[in-house]
């Protein structure tokens, strides 16, 4: 575990830098996932020439935020995201040790990227290791994720008590207590672990029957992760919505958001209104009117 921790710590500066650079786009994605559309759609056409109503893209959305809150306003919630990355990097391994998990593959993960015939047992061991590591990472970092999401969501209702990191932490505790920092964690874990499991299973069969060389097998898992993450993306939207649902934020209450008694109710509502993919594309964004709006 010492070597794994060293690798995670070594990669941390680059992760923090990339997170900081990309944060305005992540900010926009969170607001879209929450269903916030401050600018109306306009008439246009699809890539195939069909008439459609399109929404402003991510860059136009950032421009809107900048006009409202200034340049630094585009980085609302960044401090909590960075703290979550740091906590995940520093504490994941310690959490695994603390709960008494001591599997050989955690200390010595199997190497599946070779020219040899793939072994199912190696993929199972690696998948089990990745799921344990990922679960611990999410548990450690998720409270910071909720703080970050609620800070970003405060843009919708302009709530001042969420304008700072400390203020957001206090507000969440007042709203929901300690459990408030874990609102939405179940769909988050379900989506992430499903992605890890499905990616691992597909990687085994793809490498066994289609990809035969080590050089090409380096790309199997990244490509499959991208594909499977698109399938589990609706659970990301559910998690984001549940992170603010029924809080003191305007974004988490009617009319901005229905009252969701559980994440299952949120899931069903998003599916019924065809909103489960919102935020998945920040460039080509087509307007889909909710069923309630068409009745």
Backbone bond lengths (Angstrom), bond angles and torsions (degrees), N, CA, C in turn:
res aa  C-N    CA-C-N  psi(-1)  N-CA   C-N-CA  omega(-1)  CA-C   N-CA-C  phi
1 X - - - 1.466 - - 1.519 111.36 -
2 X 1.323 117.31 -27.14 1.458 119.77 179.25 1.525 110.87 -60.88
3 X 1.350 116.75 -42.06 1.460 120.12 179.72 1.526 111.06 -66.26
4 X 1.331 116.48 -39.54 1.461 120.51 178.65 1.524 110.39 -63.81
5 X 1.339 116.17 -43.68 1.457 120.08 178.73 1.520 111.20 -61.62
6 X 1.338 116.77 -40.71 1.464 120.21 179.25 1.521 111.11 -63.22
7 X 1.336 116.49 -39.82 1.458 120.24 178.86 1.526 110.88 -64.85
8 X 1.330 116.72 -42.80 1.464 120.49 179.85 1.522 111.11 -64.51
9 X 1.325 116.87 -41.69 1.463 120.83 -179.87 1.525 110.44 -67.37
10 X 1.343 116.73 -38.87 1.461 120.59 179.36 1.523 111.50 -64.03
11 X 1.328 116.95 -33.98 1.467 121.24 -178.76 1.522 112.63 -82.79
12 X 1.332 117.60 -11.50 1.457 121.41 -173.90 1.525 114.07 -60.81
13 X 1.353 120.61 -47.55 1.471 119.38 -178.56 1.530 113.35 -56.28
14 X 1.327 117.06 -42.66 1.465 119.39 179.52 1.522 111.06 -67.46
15 X 1.337 117.24 -35.94 1.461 120.37 177.57 1.529 111.24 -65.21
16 X 1.317 116.19 -41.57 1.471 120.39 178.71 1.522 110.62 -64.03
17 X 1.333 116.40 -40.15 1.463 120.45 -179.72 1.523 110.93 -65.54
18 X 1.332 116.93 -47.57 1.464 120.62 -179.78 1.527 110.76 -63.25
19 X 1.327 116.62 -41.47 1.460 120.80 178.57 1.522 111.26 -60.70
20 X 1.324 116.92 -42.16 1.458 121.40 179.65 1.524 111.05 -64.79
21 X 1.330 116.80 -45.26 1.461 120.97 -178.46 1.533 111.07 -64.00
22 X 1.317 115.94 -41.04 1.467 120.80 -174.68 1.529 113.57 -88.23
23 X 1.320 118.06 -3.18 1.464 119.64 -172.90 1.524 114.47 -57.60
24 X 1.343 120.44 -42.33 1.469 117.84 179.95 1.528 113.14 -55.60
25 X 1.342 117.06 -38.24 1.460 119.42 177.75 1.523 111.43 -69.12
26 X 1.336 116.83 -38.17 1.460 120.38 176.81 1.528 110.28 -65.18
27 X 1.313 116.79 -37.34 1.468 123.26 176.57 1.524 109.42 -59.21
28 X 1.322 116.23 -48.56 1.461 121.30 179.14 1.527 110.49 -61.11
29 X 1.322 116.54 -43.56 1.461 120.42 -179.11 1.526 111.03 -60.45
30 X 1.335 117.63 -42.39 1.462 121.22 179.87 1.530 110.37 -62.52
31 X 1.331 117.62 -44.82 1.470 120.43 -179.97 1.524 110.89 -62.98
32 X 1.325 117.08 -38.79 1.469 120.40 178.37 1.523 110.28 -68.59
33 X 1.336 117.23 -40.68 1.467 120.47 177.00 1.525 111.03 -59.46
34 X 1.314 116.77 -32.55 1.462 121.14 178.38 1.528 112.23 -78.74
35 X 1.323 116.22 -5.44 1.461 120.16 177.73 1.512 114.73 88.26
36 X 1.313 117.12 13.75 1.472 120.59 -177.44 1.529 109.76 -86.42
37 X 1.309 115.74 118.66 1.463 121.79 178.71 1.526 108.52 -130.77
38 X 1.327 117.82 90.35 1.461 120.66 -175.60 1.527 114.29 -75.57
39 X 1.325 117.09 -17.15 1.465 121.13 -178.74 1.514 109.84 -113.62
40 X 1.321 117.76 135.64 1.475 120.50 -175.20 1.526 112.05 -71.59
41 X 1.331 116.81 155.07 1.465 119.81 175.45 1.524 110.55 -72.65
42 X 1.315 115.67 161.18 1.472 120.48 177.53 1.520 109.35 -130.38
43 X 1.328 114.52 158.83 1.457 120.28 -178.26 1.522 110.59 -73.59
44 X 1.321 116.14 135.72 1.457 120.82 177.03 1.529 107.75 -159.74
45 X 1.318 116.44 -158.17 1.456 121.18 177.89 1.528 109.35 -133.15
46 X 1.323 115.48 158.19 1.461 120.52 175.82 1.532 109.19 -78.61
47 X 1.341 115.82 177.82 1.467 120.19 177.32 1.518 111.82 -62.27
48 X 1.339 117.12 -20.66 1.462 121.75 -179.83 1.517 112.54 -99.01
49 X 1.346 116.02 9.43 1.456 120.35 174.60 1.506 115.82 86.53
50 X 1.321 117.91 6.21 1.456 120.16 179.44 1.527 110.92 -82.33
51 X 1.328 118.28 144.45 1.472 120.73 177.58 1.525 110.72 -62.69
52 X 1.326 116.32 139.62 1.465 120.46 -179.10 1.516 109.37 -157.96
53 X 1.326 114.45 159.98 1.457 121.31 172.74 1.527 106.79 -100.99
54 X 1.327 116.82 122.94 1.460 119.84 -178.45 1.523 110.59 -112.75
55 X 1.320 114.44 148.80 1.462 121.93 178.75 1.525 109.73 -99.83
56 X 1.330 118.13 157.88 1.474 120.63 178.12 1.525 111.15 -56.35
57 X 1.333 116.34 142.16 1.456 119.22 179.23 1.522 111.35 -77.66
58 X 1.334 115.86 178.95 1.461 120.64 -175.27 1.516 113.43 -59.93
59 X 1.330 117.80 -37.54 1.460 120.98 -178.54 1.531 111.37 -69.26
60 X 1.337 116.44 -38.32 1.458 119.88 175.69 1.530 110.84 -66.66
61 X 1.324 115.86 -34.98 1.468 121.61 177.66 1.528 110.06 -65.20
62 X 1.332 116.97 -43.21 1.469 121.10 177.68 1.525 110.02 -61.93
63 X 1.314 116.19 -41.35 1.468 120.44 177.95 1.522 110.86 -60.26
64 X 1.333 117.02 -38.35 1.467 121.43 177.93 1.528 110.59 -64.57
65 X 1.331 116.99 -45.02 1.467 121.10 179.17 1.525 110.30 -62.70
66 X 1.324 116.65 -43.13 1.464 121.39 179.95 1.518 111.10 -62.27
67 X 1.334 116.75 -39.51 1.466 120.29 178.69 1.522 111.55 -65.67
68 X 1.336 115.92 -29.89 1.463 120.65 -178.70 1.523 112.95 -85.04
69 X 1.350 116.35 -44.39 1.470 120.86 -171.85 1.526 114.10 -116.40
70 X 1.325 118.04 -2.28 1.457 119.84 -177.33 1.520 111.75 85.12
71 X 1.338 116.08 176.83 1.460 121.37 -176.13 1.523 111.82 -59.55
72 X 1.329 117.90 -48.22 1.461 120.52 -177.33 1.523 112.26 -70.63
73 X 1.329 116.76 -17.90 1.457 120.22 175.19 1.515 112.41 -65.21
74 X 1.339 116.96 -22.46 1.464 121.28 177.63 1.528 112.02 -71.57
75 X 1.334 116.75 -7.60 1.467 121.53 -178.08 1.524 111.80 -112.70
76 X 1.308 116.14 21.64 1.461 121.13 175.24 1.534 109.23 -59.72
77 X 1.335 117.19 129.08 1.456 121.66 178.27 1.517 114.33 88.39
78 X 1.351 117.43 -3.67 1.462 120.05 -177.82 1.524 111.79 -65.79
79 X 1.322 117.51 -40.51 1.466 120.44 -176.66 1.523 111.47 -57.76
80 X 1.329 117.55 -41.66 1.468 120.62 179.55 1.527 111.10 -68.60
81 X 1.326 117.47 -37.10 1.473 120.37 177.87 1.524 111.15 -63.52
82 X 1.323 116.61 -42.38 1.465 120.29 179.34 1.520 111.03 -65.42
83 X 1.318 116.59 -41.00 1.464 119.78 177.46 1.525 111.00 -63.39
84 X 1.327 117.15 -36.12 1.457 120.69 177.63 1.519 111.63 -64.68
85 X 1.333 116.90 -40.09 1.458 120.63 176.89 1.526 111.70 -63.62
86 X 1.330 114.97 -44.17 1.464 119.69 179.95 1.531 110.54 -63.78
87 X 1.332 116.40 -44.52 1.467 120.07 -179.83 1.519 111.12 -62.46
88 X 1.330 116.37 -42.65 1.462 120.02 178.94 1.516 111.24 -62.02
89 X 1.326 116.37 -42.40 1.466 120.71 -178.58 1.525 111.76 -66.29
90 X 1.317 116.66 -38.29 1.462 120.87 -173.50 1.521 113.83 -87.93
91 X 1.340 117.24 -28.03 1.465 119.25 -167.56 1.522 115.85 -113.34
92 X 1.328 117.99 -14.08 1.468 119.71 -176.32 1.526 112.34 -55.09
93 X 1.320 116.91 -51.47 1.463 121.05 -178.62 1.529 111.36 -63.08
94 X 1.329 116.60 -36.61 1.467 120.55 -179.55 1.522 110.85 -67.16
95 X 1.336 116.85 -36.74 1.466 120.44 177.58 1.521 110.42 -64.90
96 X 1.334 117.05 -42.14 1.467 120.95 179.19 1.526 110.73 -61.64
97 X 1.320 116.72 -43.37 1.467 120.18 177.30 1.525 111.13 -65.33
98 X 1.339 116.53 -39.40 1.461 120.82 -175.36 1.522 112.31 -63.92
99 X 1.345 117.01 -32.90 1.466 119.26 -178.88 1.534 111.18 -90.47
100 X 1.323 117.27 4.14 1.458 121.21 172.26 1.512 115.92 83.11
101 X 1.325 117.44 20.04 1.474 119.79 177.59 1.521 109.01 -84.85
102 X 1.315 116.68 124.30 1.464 120.51 -176.61 1.529 109.65 -141.86
103 X 1.337 115.75 63.48 1.454 120.91 178.67 1.523 110.10 -85.90
104 X 1.318 118.50 143.79 1.471 121.29 -179.08 1.527 112.53 -57.61
105 X 1.332 117.62 -37.07 1.457 119.83 -175.77 1.529 113.35 -69.96
106 X 1.338 117.01 -17.35 1.466 119.20 177.03 1.516 109.87 -72.16
107 X 1.318 116.39 -41.06 1.461 120.11 178.27 1.531 112.08 -81.68
108 X 1.323 116.64 -31.41 1.459 120.29 -176.33 1.527 108.99 -136.37
109 X 1.340 117.54 78.72 1.466 120.26 -176.63 1.522 111.52 -64.81
110 X 1.338 117.91 140.63 1.465 120.83 179.30 1.524 111.46 -68.11
111 X 1.313 115.46 147.52 1.462 120.98 178.06 1.527 108.67 -93.56
112 X 1.333 116.29 110.34 1.463 119.71 -177.41 1.527 111.90 -97.69
113 X 1.329 117.96 -8.54 1.462 120.68 -179.54 1.522 109.07 -94.74
114 X 1.327 115.28 85.05 1.466 122.08 179.36 1.531 108.83 -138.90
115 X 1.321 115.46 173.80 1.464 120.54 175.43 1.529 112.11 -84.98
116 X 1.329 117.05 -6.23 1.462 121.31 -176.95 1.531 111.18 -77.11
117 X 1.309 115.06 166.15 1.462 121.11 175.78 1.532 109.81 -62.67
118 X 1.351 117.72 126.41 1.473 119.63 -179.10 1.527 112.22 -58.59
119 X 1.322 115.45 140.45 1.459 121.35 177.58 1.516 109.21 -108.11
120 X 1.317 115.83 124.31 1.464 120.67 -177.46 1.529 111.39 -57.32
121 X 1.334 116.82 -39.05 1.462 120.70 -178.50 1.528 111.53 -61.75
122 X 1.333 117.09 -37.32 1.465 120.15 178.10 1.526 111.21 -64.55
123 X 1.332 116.31 -41.00 1.462 120.16 -179.92 1.526 111.04 -68.19
124 X 1.329 116.85 -36.61 1.467 120.20 177.26 1.523 110.34 -65.71
125 X 1.334 116.50 -44.51 1.465 120.46 179.29 1.527 111.29 -62.83
126 X 1.339 116.29 -43.41 1.458 119.65 -179.64 1.527 111.09 -67.46
127 X 1.333 116.42 -39.58 1.459 120.00 177.95 1.520 112.16 -63.87
128 X 1.342 116.40 -41.20 1.468 120.79 177.69 1.529 110.24 -62.94
129 X 1.339 116.15 -43.74 1.466 120.61 178.42 1.528 110.73 -60.91
130 X 1.341 116.85 -47.85 1.460 120.74 -177.47 1.524 111.93 -62.90
131 X 1.328 116.46 -36.81 1.467 119.79 -179.72 1.524 111.07 -69.23
132 X 1.323 116.65 -38.37 1.471 120.21 177.53 1.528 110.19 -66.73
133 X 1.336 116.12 -47.82 1.456 120.14 179.71 1.523 111.28 -61.23
134 X 1.348 115.78 -41.72 1.454 119.86 -177.92 1.525 111.56 -68.31
135 X 1.325 116.83 -40.84 1.468 120.08 178.64 1.527 110.99 -60.86
136 X 1.331 116.25 -45.78 1.466 119.86 178.83 1.518 110.94 -62.88
137 X 1.324 117.22 -40.56 1.465 121.33 -179.89 1.523 111.36 -62.84
138 X 1.338 116.78 -43.79 1.467 120.59 -179.55 1.523 110.66 -65.20
139 X 1.336 116.85 -44.17 1.475 120.27 -179.19 1.528 111.10 -60.59
140 X 1.324 116.21 -41.28 1.469 120.52 -178.95 1.524 111.95 -68.79
141 X 1.324 116.69 -41.48 1.464 120.08 -172.32 1.522 114.13 -92.98
142 X 1.339 117.97 -14.53 1.459 119.46 -171.30 1.527 114.77 -62.49
143 X 1.339 120.09 -39.62 1.473 118.13 176.59 1.530 113.06 -55.39
144 X 1.314 117.05 -38.14 1.462 120.13 177.13 1.525 110.82 -69.13
145 X 1.329 116.30 -32.52 1.466 120.36 176.91 1.527 110.24 -63.57
146 X 1.326 116.81 -44.48 1.470 120.48 179.10 1.526 110.37 -62.59
147 X 1.332 116.54 -43.42 1.472 120.13 178.14 1.522 109.90 -59.47
148 X 1.328 116.89 -45.71 1.458 121.05 -179.31 1.522 111.55 -62.52
149 X 1.333 117.33 -46.71 1.462 121.20 -179.09 1.522 110.93 -61.89
150 X 1.317 117.29 -42.39 1.468 119.35 -179.27 1.530 111.78 -70.40
151 X 1.319 117.06 -34.10 1.460 119.32 175.03 1.527 110.32 -62.88
152 X 1.334 116.40 -42.89 1.464 120.11 178.02 1.525 110.91 -67.27
153 X 1.335 116.45 -39.81 1.464 120.65 -179.25 1.527 112.03 -65.95
154 X 1.331 117.08 -23.59 1.468 119.79 179.68 1.528 112.27 -66.17
155 X 1.325 117.13 -14.04 1.469 120.80 175.12 1.526 110.61 -61.43
156 X 1.331 116.16 -33.15 1.464 121.02 -176.10 1.528 111.21 -66.47
157 X 1.332 116.92 -46.66 1.459 120.45 -178.12 1.511 114.49 -104.02
158 X 1.346 117.34 0.37 1.470 122.90 178.96 1.531 112.12 58.17
159 X 1.335 117.38 39.20 1.468 120.55 178.63 1.527 110.08 -73.20
160 X 1.310 116.23 121.20 1.465 121.20 -175.66 1.523 112.66 -71.84
161 X 1.344 117.71 -29.92 1.464 119.46 -176.34 1.521 112.60 -71.57
162 X 1.326 117.46 -5.87 1.466 121.12 174.55 1.529 111.60 -107.83
163 X 1.307 117.45 14.87 1.464 120.43 -175.21 1.526 112.89 -79.71
164 X 1.328 117.34 -16.17 1.461 120.40 179.34 1.527 109.79 -127.04
165 X 1.316 116.30 161.01 1.463 120.96 -179.47 1.521 111.19 -60.94
166 X 1.325 117.31 -48.86 1.458 121.15 -178.96 1.524 111.01 -65.62
167 X 1.335 116.41 -41.12 1.457 119.98 178.57 1.517 112.01 -61.89
168 X 1.340 116.77 -38.83 1.461 120.91 179.11 1.522 111.02 -66.29
169 X 1.324 116.75 -41.78 1.472 120.69 179.24 1.526 110.53 -61.87
170 X 1.321 116.69 -45.24 1.468 121.28 179.30 1.526 110.47 -63.76
171 X 1.352 116.71 -42.55 1.461 120.76 -178.35 1.531 111.19 -63.97
172 X 1.323 117.16 -41.95 1.469 120.41 179.25 1.526 110.35 -63.62
173 X 1.327 116.39 -42.92 1.472 119.97 179.70 1.531 110.82 -63.82
174 X 1.328 117.25 -39.46 1.462 120.46 178.54 1.525 111.24 -67.35
175 X 1.336 116.50 -37.62 1.464 120.96 -178.31 1.525 112.14 -69.96
176 X 1.327 116.27 -48.99 1.461 120.26 -166.92 1.521 114.92 -133.54
177 X 1.325 118.37 0.13 1.448 119.84 -176.70 1.525 111.22 73.11
178 X 1.321 116.09 -162.76 1.460 121.33 -178.25 1.526 111.85 -60.38
179 X 1.336 116.98 -37.75 1.461 120.20 -177.80 1.521 112.24 -64.26
180 X 1.328 116.97 -20.53 1.458 120.08 178.69 1.510 112.78 -61.29
181 X 1.328 116.52 -27.33 1.465 120.32 -179.95 1.527 112.42 -76.57
182 X 1.351 116.37 -3.13 1.460 119.71 179.81 1.529 112.16 -122.75
183 X 1.327 116.66 15.59 1.459 119.89 177.26 1.526 109.81 -63.11
184 X 1.330 116.19 125.15 1.459 120.67 178.14 1.510 114.68 89.92
185 X 1.327 118.24 5.08 1.466 119.84 -176.19 1.527 112.20 -71.90
186 X 1.333 118.50 -29.08 1.468 120.57 -178.08 1.536 111.29 -64.55
187 X 1.350 119.63 -52.83 1.470 117.49 177.47 1.525 112.51 -64.20
188 X 1.326 117.68 -29.94 1.462 120.74 176.71 1.531 110.36 -63.31
189 X 1.319 116.66 -50.39 1.464 120.95 179.56 1.529 111.29 -65.15
190 X 1.320 116.13 -42.08 1.462 120.44 -179.20 1.522 110.73 -60.50
191 X 1.332 116.36 -44.89 1.456 120.11 179.81 1.516 112.20 -66.59
192 X 1.328 116.93 -45.38 1.462 120.96 -177.23 1.528 112.07 -66.51
193 X 1.336 116.70 -44.61 1.456 119.67 -178.17 1.527 111.63 -70.54
194 X 1.319 116.64 -34.00 1.467 119.51 174.45 1.521 110.37 -62.70
195 X 1.319 115.56 -41.49 1.462 120.57 178.45 1.529 111.08 -61.82
196 X 1.333 116.82 -44.17 1.457 121.19 179.90 1.528 110.62 -64.13
197 X 1.330 117.07 -45.36 1.458 121.07 -176.94 1.528 111.81 -66.96
198 X 1.324 116.44 -46.73 1.470 120.30 -178.67 1.523 110.57 -66.17
199 X 1.338 116.59 -40.74 1.465 120.16 178.50 1.522 110.85 -60.99
200 X 1.331 117.33 -44.09 1.457 121.03 179.80 1.516 112.57 -62.97
201 X 1.346 116.30 -42.67 1.460 120.18 -179.72 1.531 111.16 -65.66
202 X 1.327 116.30 -44.79 1.465 119.78 179.46 1.523 111.42 -66.09
203 X 1.335 116.69 -37.69 1.467 120.27 -179.57 1.519 111.13 -60.67
204 X 1.318 116.44 -39.37 1.468 119.60 179.26 1.526 111.11 -60.93
205 X 1.318 116.67 -49.49 1.464 119.82 -176.56 1.526 112.38 -71.51
206 X 1.333 116.90 -36.67 1.466 119.66 177.49 1.524 110.52 -64.57
207 X 1.333 116.77 -45.16 1.469 120.14 -179.91 1.534 112.18 -70.10
208 X 1.318 115.56 -27.45 1.471 118.98 -178.05 1.533 111.84 -77.03
209 X 1.343 115.55 -40.47 1.463 118.30 -171.61 1.534 115.04 -109.28
210 X 1.339 118.02 -19.52 1.464 119.13 -173.06 1.532 113.98 -121.48
211 X 1.319 117.36 -41.90 1.465 120.82 -176.63 1.522 108.35 -106.00
212 X 1.307 116.75 117.56 1.460 120.33 -170.21 1.529 114.49 -108.21
213 X 1.329 118.77 -12.65 1.467 120.14 -175.31 1.527 111.40 -112.67
214 X 1.314 114.19 151.27 1.469 121.07 -178.99 1.522 111.53 -60.60
215 X 1.342 117.06 -41.67 1.463 120.57 -176.37 1.527 111.79 -59.87
216 X 1.325 116.49 -40.48 1.464 119.76 179.77 1.528 111.93 -78.25
217 X 1.332 116.79 -29.79 1.468 119.73 -178.55 1.524 112.77 -67.39
218 X 1.323 117.98 -17.81 1.463 120.60 174.92 1.528 111.37 -61.22
219 X 1.334 116.43 -26.98 1.465 120.31 -175.12 1.521 112.85 -96.67
220 X 1.317 117.67 -7.98 1.465 119.97 -175.61 1.518 112.54 -61.79
221 X 1.333 116.46 -54.45 1.466 120.23 -176.30 1.533 112.29 -64.30
222 X 1.348 120.03 -46.18 1.477 118.66 177.76 1.528 113.21 -58.06
223 X 1.327 117.25 -42.82 1.463 119.96 -179.52 1.529 111.38 -67.29
224 X 1.327 116.95 -42.20 1.461 120.15 179.30 1.525 111.16 -68.58
225 X 1.332 117.19 -34.79 1.469 120.35 176.72 1.525 110.57 -61.71
226 X 1.326 115.77 -41.42 1.469 119.64 177.65 1.527 111.00 -61.40
227 X 1.331 116.47 -43.23 1.458 119.95 -178.28 1.528 111.95 -67.91
228 X 1.330 116.89 -46.16 1.465 119.50 -177.80 1.529 111.77 -70.36
229 X 1.326 117.17 -29.53 1.470 119.16 178.64 1.521 111.53 -66.89
230 X 1.337 117.19 -27.81 1.464 119.15 176.07 1.527 111.07 -69.35
231 X 1.336 116.26 -31.15 1.459 120.11 179.06 1.523 111.67 -72.77
232 X 1.332 116.76 -34.72 1.473 120.52 -178.34 1.528 112.31 -93.47
233 X 1.328 117.33 2.33 1.468 120.26 -177.29 1.532 113.29 -56.41
234 X 1.341 120.16 -39.68 1.468 118.97 178.47 1.528 114.06 -52.91
235 X 1.323 117.62 -32.85 1.463 119.86 178.00 1.526 111.42 -69.04
236 X 1.331 117.19 -28.30 1.467 120.96 174.46 1.526 109.72 -65.46
237 X 1.326 116.64 -42.72 1.469 121.07 178.21 1.524 110.21 -62.72
238 X 1.330 116.34 -43.72 1.472 120.66 178.17 1.523 110.47 -59.97
239 X 1.323 117.44 -45.08 1.461 121.68 -179.85 1.524 111.69 -60.62
240 X 1.330 116.39 -43.45 1.463 120.43 179.41 1.523 111.05 -63.06
241 X 1.315 116.00 -44.18 1.468 119.67 179.24 1.526 111.47 -63.31
242 X 1.329 116.63 -43.24 1.459 119.75 -178.06 1.524 112.00 -69.79
243 X 1.336 117.73 -22.16 1.467 120.71 178.14 1.524 111.62 -65.66
244 X 1.332 117.36 -23.66 1.467 120.04 -179.36 1.527 113.02 -117.35
245 X 1.331 117.50 -9.50 1.464 121.10 -175.01 1.526 111.95 -57.95
246 X 1.331 114.75 133.75 1.477 123.40 176.32 1.524 113.68 60.10
247 X 1.328 117.28 21.79 1.468 120.52 174.37 1.519 108.91 -85.42
248 X 1.325 116.89 -171.63 1.461 120.32 177.21 1.521 112.14 -80.85
249 X 1.317 117.18 0.84 1.457 121.59 179.60 1.525 111.16 -81.45
250 X 1.304 116.14 141.95 1.460 120.66 175.45 1.526 111.02 -59.94
251 X 1.331 116.15 -33.28 1.464 120.91 -178.21 1.518 112.78 -64.84
252 X 1.345 117.73 -21.17 1.456 120.83 -176.43 1.510 114.63 -102.72
253 X 1.330 117.44 13.72 1.463 121.46 -177.01 1.525 110.23 -138.53
254 X 1.356 117.10 159.51 1.469 119.88 176.99 1.533 110.33 -58.98
255 X 1.326 117.75 144.94 1.476 127.26 4.72 1.535 114.07 -87.49
256 X 1.336 117.25 -5.21 1.465 119.09 -177.67 1.526 111.63 -65.91
257 X 1.333 117.03 -36.68 1.465 121.38 -178.38 1.522 108.68 -147.53
258 X 1.343 117.83 136.28 1.467 119.64 176.71 1.529 111.00 -64.05
259 X 1.303 116.17 163.02 1.459 120.73 173.23 1.524 109.21 -76.62
260 X 1.309 116.28 116.63 1.461 120.61 -179.17 1.522 109.48 -105.60
261 X 1.348 118.30 114.35 1.468 120.10 178.19 1.529 113.09 -71.68
262 X 1.324 116.88 -20.49 1.459 121.24 -179.56 1.526 108.81 -158.14
263 X 1.342 115.07 168.44 1.461 117.21 179.39 1.521 111.31 -71.27
264 X 1.336 117.33 -23.42 1.465 119.67 175.57 1.528 110.46 -63.99
265 X 1.354 115.78 -40.08 1.462 119.94 178.91 1.523 110.79 -65.12
266 X 1.313 116.32 -39.07 1.462 121.25 176.72 1.518 110.17 -62.60
267 X 1.313 116.78 -45.69 1.464 122.75 179.24 1.530 110.52 -57.45
268 X 1.342 116.07 -48.49 1.472 119.92 -178.20 1.523 111.33 -64.27
269 X 1.328 116.77 -39.84 1.462 120.29 -179.22 1.525 111.25 -65.78
270 X 1.325 116.98 -43.18 1.464 120.27 179.10 1.526 111.05 -63.85
271 X 1.328 117.10 -42.42 1.463 120.69 178.58 1.524 110.97 -63.67
272 X 1.333 116.74 -43.50 1.462 120.68 -178.23 1.520 111.76 -62.11
273 X 1.331 116.26 -33.06 1.467 121.24 -178.20 1.526 113.29 -99.10
274 X 1.339 116.28 7.20 1.462 121.94 179.36 1.526 111.80 56.08
275 X 1.321 115.82 40.71 1.455 122.02 -179.06 1.530 112.36 -112.40
276 X 1.339 117.15 9.15 1.455 120.40 -173.53 1.525 113.51 -71.95
277 X 1.336 117.87 -12.50 1.462 121.18 -178.69 1.528 112.80 -107.94
278 X 1.324 116.98 6.69 1.464 117.94 -173.88 1.536 111.02 -64.04
279 X 1.311 114.20 134.68 1.456 120.77 -176.93 1.514 113.68 93.11
280 X 1.348 117.71 -6.96 1.469 119.51 -178.05 1.523 111.82 -70.99
281 X 1.328 116.29 -26.17 1.466 121.31 175.29 1.523 109.07 -124.34
282 X 1.319 116.12 131.23 1.464 120.42 179.50 1.529 111.92 -108.48
283 X 1.329 117.30 1.50 1.459 120.80 179.64 1.529 110.53 -107.05
284 X 1.335 116.54 -62.86 1.464 120.50 178.64 1.527 108.28 -97.99
285 X 1.318 115.66 105.36 1.458 120.68 -174.26 1.531 109.68 -122.02
286 X 1.320 116.20 109.60 1.450 121.18 -177.87 1.527 109.83 -100.49
287 X 1.309 114.76 138.17 1.472 120.58 -177.32 1.509 111.03 -77.69
288 X 1.343 115.18 127.15 1.468 121.91 173.98 1.513 106.95 -119.95
289 X 1.317 115.85 113.66 1.462 119.86 -177.38 1.514 110.82 -70.70
290 X 1.357 118.06 130.48 1.470 120.25 176.16 1.514 110.94 -60.36
291 X 1.336 116.48 151.19 1.458 120.85 -179.36 1.519 111.47 -57.67
292 X 1.355 115.17 -40.03 1.478 118.78 -179.37 1.513 111.30 -60.41
293 X 1.342 116.56 -33.76 1.464 119.97 -178.13 1.519 111.73 -75.34
294 X 1.354 118.52 -20.78 1.450 121.59 -177.02 1.518 111.93 -91.96
295 X 1.343 116.40 -10.75 1.473 118.98 -177.02 1.518 110.59 -88.05
